[in-house]
Amino acid sequence: MDKFLQNNNVVKAVAVLIAILLWLVVRLDSNDHTTRTVNSERRETISNVVVNPVYDESSYAIKSISPQEVTVELRWSDSNFRKPNFSELRVEANLSNLTEGTHQVFLSTSGIKTNVEASISPPTVQVTLEKIQHKQLSVSIIPTGKPFDGYKAGQPIVKPSRVSVSVPESLLNVVSEVRAEVSVEGAKDTVVKQVKLTMYDKDGKVVDGEISPAVVDVEIPITSPFKQMPMQLKLKGEPASGYAVEEVTQEPETVTVYAPQDVLNKMEFYEGLELDLSGLTATRKSTLTIPLQEGVTKVIPEEIEATVKIVPAVTKTLSGIPVAMTGQSRDYTYTLSSATSSINLTLEGAQSVLDRLQPQDIPATVDLSSLGPGIHELPVIVNLPLYVKKQGADPMVQIEITAKTGESATPSTSSPTPSGSETPSPSPSPVATPAMASPSVSPREEEAQESSTP
């Protein structure tokens, strides 16, 4: 035996045999461990998983759901040492076949592999459904901020101006307004925006629901201050000899003027338009462009239609026109000669205009300013109506001026002062001339009288 063991080849063979036996032992032990691992079960608990209801959102709304979160326990066999991915785990409550009212609904899971078992705690939720109701509401747009200095924000224009709101039945009478805010801060031009709408109750609190359409187009005009005023049409020149103006009309009679407020405050009417009558023998219709005065940014409309009606001229003598005195001093007494207390005038104009004239329609005055005691023959200042001319020389009147008792004055007698002499002419009478223009004409009387008085 000893000889056998002392043989190197035998020792080597025994060593190899022992090594093989040891390998077999280790291998068998490893297979037992794998089998046990394959048969082991893993568990994981996930809390606060939100319950997702599945239902027809166009017809119903969830009034309440309890509980809103649950706990899910997951179990699986760990055959490959890998943990399943639970990031897509969902807990659902299927309400598709339910109508309004309160229901107890079983929960289910989705988003996990089929070899994973799930237990939900609690397994059911209580859900109350209510119907969705619809109604139409007008859209309110609230401008915020302040436009550029001197400009104003106009009335917002919304398209569409009405929208449909869909809310749970319990909120139908709570919704009172659909609105959005639009900033006009520093704006000089029209603000155009698309805005998202929000529902509010009567207390200004936001109400959840669906708005259709949810976005609307808004246009807010930004304008400078404006003012409506009459348009003055000034006449210049005269029709051809033998013709007269019967009436002048304009369309429109008023214009809207845009300008800074301090400019508008000084304006009562808008001027700058002239209508030339020179040499006219027939009615003429003209389109006139309105000029922009200093400080004015815009005038609407930009043009007016002016029509001047020309007819053959006729003459008429108007008798008994009373003469009034102006410029008296309280230190003197004034006596107008009875022979000249009234005057006669021969007038030329359109037949219809002259037919309407009465003696009291023509203010006739004599100016006594700076005259002392004595007998004076003075020209009468006559203010004629529109479209009327005077024929012949200016009428004259005689007046006697005496000092009142107790007053000392140097008598003086003035020689007759013919029209056009070097003696200064009396100043115009302050009495206003009646306007005889057609009611549709809106010029200022003083300007129009200057253009029509010879």
MOHUBEL-V243428 format. One record per residue. N is the residue number from 1. RES is the residue in one letter. SS is DSSP state (H for helix, E for strand, C for the rest). Layout:
N_RES_SS / N_RES_SS
This chain:
1_M_C / 2_D_H / 3_K_H / 4_F_H / 5_L_H / 6_Q_C / 7_N_C / 8_N_H / 9_N_H / 10_V_H / 11_V_H / 12_K_H / 13_A_H / 14_V_H / 15_A_H / 16_V_H / 17_L_H / 18_I_H / 19_A_H / 20_I_H / 21_L_H / 22_L_H / 23_W_H / 24_L_H / 25_V_H / 26_V_H / 27_R_H / 28_L_H / 29_D_H / 30_S_H / 31_N_H / 32_D_H / 33_H_H / 34_T_H / 35_T_H / 36_R_H / 37_T_H / 38_V_H / 39_N_C / 40_S_C / 41_E_E / 42_R_E / 43_R_E / 44_E_E / 45_T_E / 46_I_E / 47_S_E / 48_N_E / 49_V_E / 50_V_E / 51_V_E / 52_N_E / 53_P_E / 54_V_E / 55_Y_C / 56_D_C / 57_E_C / 58_S_C / 59_S_C / 60_Y_E / 61_A_E / 62_I_E / 63_K_E / 64_S_E / 65_I_E / 66_S_E / 67_P_C / 68_Q_C / 69_E_E / 70_V_E / 71_T_E / 72_V_E / 73_E_E / 74_L_E / 75_R_E / 76_W_E / 77_S_E / 78_D_C / 79_S_C / 80_N_C / 81_F_C / 82_R_C / 83_K_C / 84_P_C / 85_N_C / 86_F_C / 87_S_C / 88_E_C / 89_L_C / 90_R_E / 91_V_E / 92_E_E / 93_A_E / 94_N_E / 95_L_C / 96_S_C / 97_N_C / 98_L_C / 99_T_C / 100_E_C / 101_G_E / 102_T_E / 103_H_E / 104_Q_E / 105_V_E / 106_F_E / 107_L_E / 108_S_E / 109_T_E / 110_S_E / 111_G_C / 112_I_C / 113_K_C / 114_T_C / 115_N_C / 116_V_C / 117_E_E / 118_A_E / 119_S_E / 120_I_E / 121_S_E / 122_P_C / 123_P_C / 124_T_E / 125_V_E / 126_Q_E / 127_V_E / 128_T_E / 129_L_E / 130_E_E / 131_K_E / 132_I_E / 133_Q_E / 134_H_E / 135_K_E / 136_Q_E / 137_L_E / 138_S_E / 139_V_E / 140_S_E / 141_I_E / 142_I_E / 143_P_E / 144_T_E / 145_G_C / 146_K_C / 147_P_C / 148_F_C / 149_D_C / 150_G_C / 151_Y_E / 152_K_E / 153_A_E / 154_G_C / 155_Q_C / 156_P_C / 157_I_E / 158_V_E / 159_K_E / 160_P_C / 161_S_C / 162_R_E / 163_V_E / 164_S_E / 165_V_E / 166_S_E / 167_V_E / 168_P_E / 169_E_H / 170_S_H / 171_L_H / 172_L_C / 173_N_C / 174_V_C / 175_V_E / 176_S_E / 177_E_E / 178_V_E / 179_R_E / 180_A_E / 181_E_E / 182_V_E / 183_S_E / 184_V_C / 185_E_C / 186_G_C / 187_A_C / 188_K_C / 189_D_C / 190_T_C / 191_V_E / 192_V_E / 193_K_E / 194_Q_E / 195_V_E / 196_K_E / 197_L_C / 198_T_E / 199_M_E / 200_Y_E / 201_D_E / 202_K_C / 203_D_C / 204_G_C / 205_K_C / 206_V_E / 207_V_C / 208_D_C / 209_G_C / 210_E_E / 211_I_E / 212_S_E / 213_P_C / 214_A_C / 215_V_E / 216_V_E / 217_D_E / 218_V_E / 219_E_E / 220_I_E / 221_P_C / 222_I_E / 223_T_E / 224_S_E / 225_P_C / 226_F_E / 227_K_E / 228_Q_E / 229_M_E / 230_P_E / 231_M_E / 232_Q_E / 233_L_E / 234_K_E / 235_L_E / 236_K_E / 237_G_C / 238_E_C / 239_P_C / 240_A_C / 241_S_C / 242_G_C / 243_Y_E / 244_A_E / 245_V_E / 246_E_E / 247_E_E / 248_V_E / 249_T_E / 250_Q_E / 251_E_E / 252_P_C / 253_E_C / 254_T_E / 255_V_E / 256_T_E / 257_V_E / 258_Y_E / 259_A_E / 260_P_C / 261_Q_H / 262_D_H / 263_V_H / 264_L_H / 265_N_C / 266_K_C / 267_M_C / 268_E_C / 269_F_E / 270_Y_E / 271_E_E / 272_G_E / 273_L_E / 274_E_E / 275_L_E / 276_D_E / 277_L_C / 278_S_C / 279_G_C / 280_L_C / 281_T_C / 282_A_C / 283_T_C / 284_R_E / 285_K_E / 286_S_E / 287_T_E / 288_L_E / 289_T_E / 290_I_C / 291_P_C / 292_L_C / 293_Q_C / 294_E_C / 295_G_C / 296_V_E / 297_T_E / 298_K_E / 299_V_E / 300_I_E / 301_P_C / 302_E_C / 303_E_E / 304_I_E / 305_E_E / 306_A_E / 307_T_E / 308_V_E / 309_K_E / 310_I_E / 311_V_E / 312_P_E / 313_A_C / 314_V_E / 315_T_E / 316_K_E / 317_T_E / 318_L_E / 319_S_E / 320_G_E / 321_I_E / 322_P_E / 323_V_E / 324_A_E / 325_M_E / 326_T_E / 327_G_C / 328_Q_C / 329_S_C / 330_R_C / 331_D_C / 332_Y_E / 333_T_E / 334_Y_E / 335_T_E / 336_L_E / 337_S_C / 338_S_H / 339_A_H / 340_T_H / 341_S_C / 342_S_E / 343_I_E / 344_N_E / 345_L_E / 346_T_E / 347_L_E / 348_E_E / 349_G_E / 350_A_C / 351_Q_H / 352_S_H / 353_V_H / 354_L_H / 355_D_H / 356_R_H / 357_L_C / 358_Q_C / 359_P_H / 360_Q_H / 361_D_H / 362_I_C / 363_P_C / 364_A_E / 365_T_E / 366_V_E / 367_D_E / 368_L_C / 369_S_C / 370_S_C / 371_L_C / 372_G_C / 373_P_C / 374_G_E / 375_I_E / 376_H_E / 377_E_E / 378_L_E / 379_P_E / 380_V_C / 381_I_E / 382_V_E / 383_N_C / 384_L_C / 385_P_C / 386_L_C / 387_Y_C / 388_V_C / 389_K_E / 390_K_E / 391_Q_E / 392_G_C / 393_A_C / 394_D_C / 395_P_C / 396_M_E / 397_V_E / 398_Q_E / 399_I_E / 400_E_E / 401_I_E / 402_T_E / 403_A_E / 404_K_C / 405_T_C / 406_G_C / 407_E_C / 408_S_C / 409_A_C / 410_T_C / 411_P_C / 412_S_C / 413_T_C / 414_S_C / 415_S_C / 416_P_C / 417_T_C / 418_P_C / 419_S_C / 420_G_C / 421_S_C / 422_E_C / 423_T_C / 424_P_C / 425_S_C / 426_P_C / 427_S_C / 428_P_C / 429_S_C / 430_P_C / 431_V_C / 432_A_C / 433_T_C / 434_P_C / 435_A_C / 436_M_C / 437_A_C / 438_S_C / 439_P_C / 440_S_C / 441_V_C / 442_S_C / 443_P_C / 444_R_C / 445_E_H / 446_E_H / 447_E_H / 448_A_H / 449_Q_H / 450_E_H / 451_S_H / 452_S_H / 453_T_C / 454_P_C
